[in-house]
Amino acid sequence: MRFPRAFRLLPALLLAFLSPSLLSGQIGITVGDGGPGPVKAQHLTVEMISAGPQIAAGGKQTVAFVFSMETGWHVYWRNAGFAGYPPRVKWTLPTGVTTGELQFPAPDRLPLDTTVDYGYEDSVAYPVTVEAAPKLKPDAKGNVHLAAKLDWLVCKQVCVPGKADLGLDLKLVPAGTQVSHDGESVGELGAALKSMPKPIPPAFKLTANSVGDRIYLTAVTGTHETDPEFYPMDQDVIADAADVPAFGLEDGAQIQMQKSPAAKTMPATLHGLLKFSPEETYEINLPIVAGAPAVIAGGSTSTTDGGATKLTAISAIALAFVGGMLLNLMPCVFPVLFLKALSLLQSSTEEKHRVRAHGVAYTLGIVASFWLVVAALLALRAGGKQFGWGFQLQSPGFVVVLAAFLFFFALSLSGMFELGLSLTSTGDALTRKSGYTGSFFTGVLATVVATPCVGPFMGAAIGFALAQPAVVTFLVFTSLALGLAAPYLALTLQPAWVRLLPKPGAWMEVLKQVTALPLFGFVIWLVYIYGRLFSGPNSGSDGILRMTLLLTCLLLIAIAAWALGRWPANRWSTIAAVLITVGALAVPLSASHEDATATVWKTFSAEDVRQARASGKAVFVDFTAAWCLSCQVNERVVLNSGDVKKQLQAANVVPMRADWTQYDPKITAALQAVGRSGVPTYIIYPANPQAAPDVLPEVLSKSVVLDAMAKDLKK
């Protein structure tokens, strides 16, 4: 039975604080007598070895910590992956002896459910280089004693911490004496040194490209690589996913990774290990360039040799056209296309040349809009920015306006009020110029609602286009625009095809209302995206608050739509609806920009509170939760006000936030310690560790906070 990943580290955290009265050798307790080992600990054996018995004055020797694990258990690489931490060593050395950092051989991927750790099973050696000063003096026995306190984390379905005291004597010989390093070629130490990462050979050509949230690492090595792997040196660069697509190319390999969800923007560089085999591992540090690589592996037109698809400008243009046509079937676009087809049924008696002119106007609206999008993308690329298809959704204001418009549009389709078909019908009562303008801007609307969507074949074509010269980029995006416009344009150029559509009837109204459903679903997704734009490690519940503001905006728009439906011919109801809509948009837009001077809240920890007070600083703790409305009001009105922020950012104050959105026993204990059982709770811990905490009232005001802080800072 596999336990949920979140529970794996709980035993480790608990065992790290077990009573030292437990017997030596028990879980989490230091074992070993200061000798080289081997030392038996929980689920593994560890020992300290040397490549040779001697070290020369002014020379070097290699030592290592060798772990031998029980079946299924593992220890960690320098970047542990989803969870865990690597072994750590603290040395006690004689004067004149220095050691390098712990070295890590090439790791293995250790999948668990949907995530992955980076580490070692069975056995592994962590080498360390020891250097002796030229005038180093030995001890009474002529030796140099190396003492190390080693701690580690060993995991399977649960994780167990361990510690050991290890020591090793090296015979000190005079400078210039030839010493043995035989151990560097045999056993676990030899295997570890052989799998150490090597510099990239000059003949290799490596590139790192980004398309959306995808990172493509392409290596041209001159040979077919069958099992490429990548291990990031740093956390929060790529997603620690169990399955990472990797493909062998005819002359190299390609690995396709997802940007880490914790990274708000695409990292500038890709630093890590590229592993083809344990003895063929290379350390790389590449800039990540926006745009698709010349080769996309694993495409739909795969080869028998790794599935590489080589895109050319012609094939990218063709893929873009097909992708644009299929984009009409996406939930965000289909309602617009349906209304255009509906308008053709209602205008079957209109002159053919006018119908065709409307089709051309609709197409021009789409093409012009796409040209504006690609021009913006090229301008951003020229300025060094990394943006891709749908980059507008990174703007909170754009998301608010798009969500509000589509919600208003969907309410009309569902029958709450009659918007009319002035922008989508070719048989309306407007003048010819107004009708063509309506068709043009319907094409603009189709482009706006299409940009968040990526249909089949679009990803490769757009990624290729963004990495090409401007002319090729414009051609690919123009082909995509023509593909999006093609179905409606074909119907207008051949009006006889309209006869293939069902005859007008009551079904049209029902189907029109049904098409509102995907638009409502799309609006829900936009609300989620809006909240994610304000989510981050220091934003607290800001994302949820922003989503609430946008939902309030949509509620006001629904009221405006109801007024239009209740009094459709009343001028004052129309004016009121417009005013309500404008006011509704102002609710989230007024809070769309992050405050650059926002307070940096640290995550609450009782130990951090004690350390801060011991260093002479007061601590202000905000006990809050996303579901606590009073908490959000206090935060927005009081804690984010200028005077209070200034006080919280003072050098002698540490602001902390205890987020109780999900149950946390440590936060519960901290609340109970001051006689509280819920949130909001605000506590000021004075700098004097002997002073009692000051518990503020649940409903805050600026004067209450400032007066309390002024009083407690004097204690």
PyMOL commands that set and color helices and strands:
alter all, ss='L'
color gray80, all
select helices_A, chain A and resi 5-7+10-15+182-185+187-194+313-327+334-346+352-382+391-394+396-413+432-450+458-466+470-493+495-500+507-514+516-532+542-566+571-589+606-614+629-639+642-648+665-673+702-712
alter helices_A, ss='H'
color red, helices_A
select strands_A, chain A and resi 30-31+39-41+44-50+54-56+60-69+74-81+88-92+97-99+108-112+115-121+123-132+143-155+159-173+205-211+214-220+229-232+246-249+252-258+269-277+280-290+295-297+308-310+602-603+618-624+653-659+681-685+694-696
alter strands_A, ss='S'
color yellow, strands_A
deselect
rebuild
show_as cartoon
